[in-house]
């Protein structure tokens, strides 16, 4: 089965370059890698921001955490910087956040460490933080979403956009609706946020609502729907096409010898009670999938963006599961073939991400 698109719903992604990789060595710093010519360029992308770390990106714009646990967005080429509200500005009874001294201690543990602190008979249990970012062309508008994974507790999800002075809380728990509970993945495409719950239901939220007292409003655009294949022992991610269709992407967790892509089965009468709810496809409709970003882009021969290709580094972003090793590759869904980059194998990398320069 092929995946066909109606290009009347044009993508809001403007292509101006082939996919590049930003590499994060374990010994610090950042490097850019252009697979088209095989060049690795070491750059001081963070300038004077010592102790900073890249957490998410949207084209040239990268979401950065500094040594004081403050977040900002920076264009890695022009160095233009946009500072974000403080994390503790969220007003949430589910996910209280406290700054201890100069840092939000224990909160920003992207390596999955866990931290507890006692304060006036309240135990703050901290886990890991995942973030995603969307910035429009020219940096005129942006959305930042952060997910706080608290082990053995309710997860927390918040967002802010341009003009906000606080983060808006998005509930991830509903006593009467099991499909709302938890979060395993999320994809941000413009103002639309796609959330996969812990039971593999997909929620679709519109974050484009107005501002009120420094906060933004949001709304659910559709009833949550399940994305379940008949396989259980696979690594998986969700992605979104340029026309807004949600895809399920699976791969072999052992030796990464294959990928499978699915779309929602439109003919199921009772999907909420079905064991599997998707149909496998053998084409991306002439597009390419950047799985790190969670969405497809139009193929472009001149830019070297191959149709029906999956640009991959690892699953489970933005949750940053420590047990998932990097596997930098491009997989062609039509020919079932891999392209890997042997010159990167010798590098001691902490992380790597595909991005489209010039967006």
C-alpha positions as CSV (number, residue, x, y, z in Angstrom):
1,X,0.0,0.0,0.0
2,X,1.3,3.4,-0.9
3,X,0.9,6.7,1.0
4,X,-0.7,9.3,-1.2
5,X,-0.9,13.0,-0.4
6,X,-3.0,16.0,-1.4
7,X,-0.5,18.8,-1.8
8,X,-3.2,21.4,-1.5
9,X,-2.2,21.4,2.2
10,X,1.3,22.7,1.6
11,X,4.1,22.2,4.1
12,X,5.2,25.1,6.2
13,X,8.7,23.9,5.9
14,X,10.8,26.0,3.4
15,X,13.7,23.9,2.0
16,X,17.0,25.7,1.4
17,X,19.5,23.0,2.0
18,X,20.0,19.2,2.2
19,X,19.8,17.6,5.6
20,X,22.8,18.1,7.8
21,X,23.8,16.6,11.2
22,X,24.7,18.5,14.3
23,X,27.1,16.3,16.3
24,X,27.6,16.5,20.1
25,X,30.8,14.7,21.2
26,X,31.0,13.4,24.7
27,X,34.0,15.6,25.4
28,X,31.9,18.7,24.7
29,X,31.5,21.2,21.8
30,X,29.5,20.8,18.7
31,X,30.3,19.9,15.1
32,X,28.4,20.2,11.8
33,X,28.4,17.4,9.3
34,X,27.3,17.7,5.7
35,X,26.7,14.2,4.3
36,X,26.6,15.5,0.8
37,X,30.4,16.2,0.8
38,X,31.4,14.3,3.9
39,X,32.9,17.4,5.6
40,X,33.0,17.8,9.4
41,X,33.2,21.3,10.6
42,X,33.9,22.2,14.2
43,X,32.2,25.4,15.2
44,X,31.9,27.4,18.3
45,X,28.1,27.4,17.9
46,X,27.4,28.5,21.5
47,X,29.8,31.5,21.5
48,X,30.4,32.7,25.0
49,X,27.7,30.5,26.6
50,X,29.9,28.1,28.5
51,X,28.4,25.0,30.0
52,X,25.4,25.1,27.6
53,X,23.7,22.2,25.9
54,X,21.5,21.9,22.8
55,X,18.2,20.2,23.6
56,X,16.0,20.6,20.5
57,X,16.0,22.4,17.2
58,X,13.8,23.9,14.4
59,X,16.0,24.6,11.3
60,X,18.9,26.9,12.3
61,X,17.2,27.7,15.6
62,X,18.3,25.6,18.6
63,X,16.9,25.4,22.1
64,X,19.7,25.8,24.6
65,X,20.0,25.2,28.3
66,X,22.6,27.2,30.1
67,X,24.6,26.5,33.3
68,X,22.0,28.3,35.4
69,X,19.2,26.1,34.1
70,X,17.8,28.9,31.9
71,X,16.4,28.3,28.5
72,X,16.9,30.4,25.3
73,X,16.6,30.0,21.6
74,X,19.6,30.8,19.4
75,X,20.2,30.8,15.7
76,X,23.4,28.8,15.4
77,X,24.6,30.8,12.4
78,X,23.6,34.4,13.1
79,X,23.8,34.0,16.9
80,X,20.4,35.9,17.3
81,X,19.1,35.0,20.7
82,X,15.5,34.8,22.2
83,X,15.2,34.3,25.9
84,X,12.3,32.3,27.3
85,X,10.3,32.5,30.5
86,X,11.9,30.7,33.5
87,X,10.9,27.1,34.1
88,X,9.6,27.8,37.6
89,X,7.1,30.3,36.1
90,X,4.7,27.4,35.5
91,X,1.8,27.4,37.9
92,X,0.9,23.8,38.4
93,X,-0.3,21.8,41.4
94,X,0.7,18.6,39.6
95,X,4.3,19.6,38.8
96,X,5.7,22.1,41.3
97,X,9.1,23.5,40.3
98,X,11.5,25.2,42.7
99,X,14.8,27.0,42.1
100,X,17.4,26.2,44.6
101,X,20.2,28.8,44.6
102,X,21.2,29.6,41.0
103,X,19.8,26.5,39.4
104,X,16.7,24.3,39.2
105,X,18.4,21.5,40.9
106,X,17.7,18.0,39.7
107,X,15.1,19.0,37.2
108,X,17.1,19.2,34.1
109,X,18.6,15.7,34.2
110,X,18.6,14.8,30.5
111,X,20.7,11.7,31.3
112,X,17.7,10.2,33.2
113,X,19.2,10.6,36.7
114,X,16.8,11.1,39.5
115,X,16.8,13.6,42.4
116,X,14.8,14.1,45.5
117,X,14.7,17.1,47.9
118,X,12.8,17.6,51.1
119,X,11.2,21.0,51.8
120,X,8.5,21.7,54.4
121,X,7.2,18.1,54.3
122,X,6.9,18.1,50.5
123,X,9.1,15.8,48.5
124,X,10.0,17.2,45.1
125,X,10.8,14.2,42.9
126,X,12.7,15.1,39.7
127,X,13.2,13.0,36.6
128,X,14.2,13.9,33.0
129,X,13.3,16.8,30.8
130,X,12.5,16.6,27.1
131,X,11.9,19.6,24.9
132,X,10.7,20.3,21.3
133,X,10.7,23.6,19.4
134,X,9.1,25.2,16.4
135,X,10.3,28.6,15.0
136,X,8.8,30.1,11.9
137,X,10.9,31.4,9.0
138,X,12.8,34.5,10.2
139,X,12.2,33.8,13.9
140,X,9.1,35.9,14.1
141,X,7.1,33.4,16.1
142,X,8.0,30.3,18.1
143,X,6.5,27.6,20.3
144,X,8.5,25.7,23.0
145,X,7.0,22.5,24.6
146,X,8.7,20.8,27.5
147,X,7.9,17.4,29.0
148,X,8.9,16.5,32.5
149,X,9.1,12.7,33.1
150,X,8.8,12.0,36.9
151,X,9.5,8.4,37.7
152,X,6.6,6.7,39.5
153,X,4.6,9.9,39.3
154,X,2.4,11.9,36.9
155,X,4.2,13.4,34.0
156,X,4.0,17.1,33.3
157,X,3.7,18.9,30.0
158,X,3.9,22.7,29.5
159,X,4.3,25.1,26.6
160,X,4.9,28.8,25.8
161,X,5.0,30.8,22.7
162,X,6.0,34.3,21.7
163,X,4.4,36.9,24.0
164,X,3.9,34.5,27.0
165,X,5.5,35.4,30.3
166,X,4.6,32.0,31.9
167,X,4.3,28.4,30.8
168,X,0.8,26.9,30.3
169,X,0.2,23.5,31.8
170,X,-1.3,20.7,29.6
171,X,-2.9,18.0,31.8
172,X,-1.7,14.4,31.1
173,X,-4.1,12.7,33.5
174,X,-7.8,12.1,33.4
175,X,-9.5,9.7,35.8
176,X,-12.3,8.9,33.4
177,X,-10.4,8.7,30.1
178,X,-7.5,6.1,30.1
179,X,-6.2,7.3,26.7
180,X,-5.3,10.7,28.1
181,X,-2.9,9.3,30.6
182,X,0.9,9.8,30.3
183,X,3.1,10.7,27.5
184,X,5.6,8.6,25.5
185,X,6.3,10.9,22.5
186,X,5.4,14.2,21.0
187,X,5.8,16.0,17.7
188,X,5.4,19.8,17.1
189,X,4.6,21.0,13.7
190,X,3.8,24.7,13.7
191,X,1.1,25.3,16.4
192,X,-0.1,21.7,16.3
193,X,1.2,19.4,19.0
194,X,0.9,15.6,18.6
195,X,1.1,13.6,21.8
196,X,1.4,9.8,22.1
197,X,0.0,8.7,25.5
198,X,1.4,5.8,27.5
199,X,-1.3,3.6,25.9
200,X,-0.3,4.6,22.3
201,X,-3.3,6.9,21.8
202,X,-2.5,10.1,19.8
203,X,-3.8,13.4,21.0
204,X,-3.8,16.4,18.7
205,X,-3.7,19.9,20.3
206,X,-3.9,23.3,18.7
207,X,-1.7,25.7,20.6
208,X,-2.5,28.8,18.6
209,X,-5.1,30.2,21.1
210,X,-4.9,33.7,22.4
211,X,-3.0,35.1,25.5
212,X,-4.6,35.8,28.8
213,X,-2.6,37.1,31.8
214,X,0.6,35.9,30.3
215,X,-0.6,32.4,29.4
216,X,-1.7,30.8,26.2
217,X,-4.8,28.8,25.6
218,X,-5.1,25.5,23.7
219,X,-7.7,23.0,22.5
220,X,-8.0,19.4,21.5
221,X,-8.8,19.2,17.7
222,X,-10.0,15.6,17.6
223,X,-10.8,12.7,19.8
224,X,-7.7,10.7,20.7
225,X,-7.1,7.7,18.4
226,X,-4.9,4.6,18.9
227,X,-1.8,3.8,16.7
228,X,-1.2,0.1,17.4
229,X,0.6,-2.4,15.2
230,X,0.6,-6.2,15.6
231,X,4.2,-6.2,16.7
232,X,5.3,-5.6,20.4
233,X,9.0,-5.9,20.4
234,X,9.9,-3.0,18.2
235,X,11.3,0.4,18.7
236,X,8.8,3.0,17.5
237,X,8.2,6.7,16.9
238,X,5.4,8.8,15.5
239,X,5.7,11.3,12.7
240,X,3.5,13.7,10.8
241,X,3.3,14.3,7.1
242,X,3.1,17.6,5.4
243,X,-0.7,17.1,5.0
244,X,-1.2,16.3,8.7
245,X,-1.4,12.5,8.6
246,X,0.1,10.7,11.6
247,X,2.4,7.8,10.9
248,X,3.8,5.1,13.1
249,X,7.4,4.2,12.4
250,X,9.0,1.0,13.8
251,X,12.4,-0.6,13.5
252,X,14.4,-3.6,14.7
253,X,15.9,-2.7,18.1
254,X,18.7,-5.3,17.9
255,X,20.6,-4.6,14.7
256,X,18.5,-2.0,12.8
257,X,18.0,-4.1,9.7
258,X,14.6,-2.8,8.7
259,X,12.0,0.0,9.2
260,X,8.2,-0.3,8.9
261,X,5.8,2.6,8.4
262,X,2.1,2.6,9.1
263,X,-0.9,4.9,8.7
264,X,-4.2,4.8,10.6
265,X,-6.7,2.3,9.3
266,X,-9.7,4.5,8.2
267,X,-12.1,1.6,8.0
268,X,-12.0,0.4,11.6
269,X,-15.5,0.8,13.1
270,X,-14.3,0.5,16.8
271,X,-10.6,1.4,16.9
272,X,-10.6,2.0,20.7
273,X,-11.1,-1.8,21.3
274,X,-9.0,-3.1,18.4
275,X,-5.7,-4.9,18.9
276,X,-4.0,-3.2,15.9
277,X,-5.3,-0.1,14.2
278,X,-2.8,0.7,11.4
279,X,-2.0,-0.3,7.9
280,X,1.6,-0.8,6.6
281,X,2.6,1.5,3.7
282,X,5.6,1.0,1.4
283,X,5.9,4.6,0.3
284,X,6.1,8.1,1.8
285,X,4.3,9.6,-1.1
286,X,7.4,11.0,-2.6
287,X,8.5,12.7,0.6
288,X,11.3,12.1,3.1
289,X,11.0,11.7,6.8
290,X,13.4,13.4,9.3
291,X,12.5,11.3,12.3
292,X,14.5,13.5,14.8
293,X,12.1,16.3,13.9
294,X,9.1,14.1,13.6
295,X,7.8,15.2,10.2
296,X,8.2,14.7,6.5
297,X,9.4,17.2,3.9
298,X,9.1,17.2,0.1
299,X,11.9,15.3,-1.7
300,X,14.2,17.4,-3.7
301,X,16.8,15.9,-6.1
302,X,18.7,19.2,-6.4
303,X,19.2,19.3,-2.6
304,X,19.9,15.6,-2.2
305,X,16.7,14.9,-0.3
306,X,15.8,11.4,-1.5
307,X,12.1,10.4,-1.8
308,X,10.8,7.6,0.6
309,X,13.9,8.0,2.8
310,X,14.0,8.0,6.6
311,X,16.7,10.1,8.2
312,X,17.4,8.4,11.5
313,X,19.6,8.7,14.6
314,X,17.5,7.1,17.4
315,X,14.0,6.5,18.6
316,X,12.2,7.9,21.6
317,X,12.9,11.6,21.2
318,X,12.4,13.8,23.1
319,X,12.3,11.5,26.1
320,X,16.1,10.7,25.6
321,X,16.0,7.1,26.7
322,X,19.5,6.4,27.8
323,X,19.4,2.7,26.7
324,X,19.0,3.6,23.0
325,X,22.3,3.9,21.1
326,X,22.9,6.2,18.2
327,X,22.5,4.6,14.8
328,X,23.1,7.4,12.2
329,X,21.7,6.3,8.9
330,X,19.3,6.9,6.0
331,X,16.9,4.1,5.1
332,X,15.1,3.9,1.8
333,X,11.6,2.5,2.3
334,X,11.1,1.6,-1.4
335,X,14.4,-0.3,-1.9
336,X,14.8,-1.5,1.7
337,X,18.4,-0.3,1.7
338,X,20.6,1.6,4.2
339,X,23.1,4.3,3.8
340,X,25.4,4.7,6.8
341,X,28.3,7.0,7.5
342,X,31.5,5.2,8.4
343,X,33.5,8.3,9.0
344,X,31.2,9.0,12.0
345,X,31.7,5.6,13.6
346,X,35.1,6.5,15.1
347,X,33.8,9.6,16.8
348,X,32.8,9.4,20.5
349,X,29.4,11.0,20.2
350,X,26.9,11.8,22.9
351,X,24.2,12.7,20.5
352,X,23.5,13.6,16.8
353,X,20.4,15.2,15.1
354,X,19.3,15.7,11.6
355,X,18.3,19.3,10.7
356,X,17.6,21.4,7.6
357,X,19.9,24.4,7.4
358,X,18.3,27.6,6.3
359,X,14.8,26.9,7.7
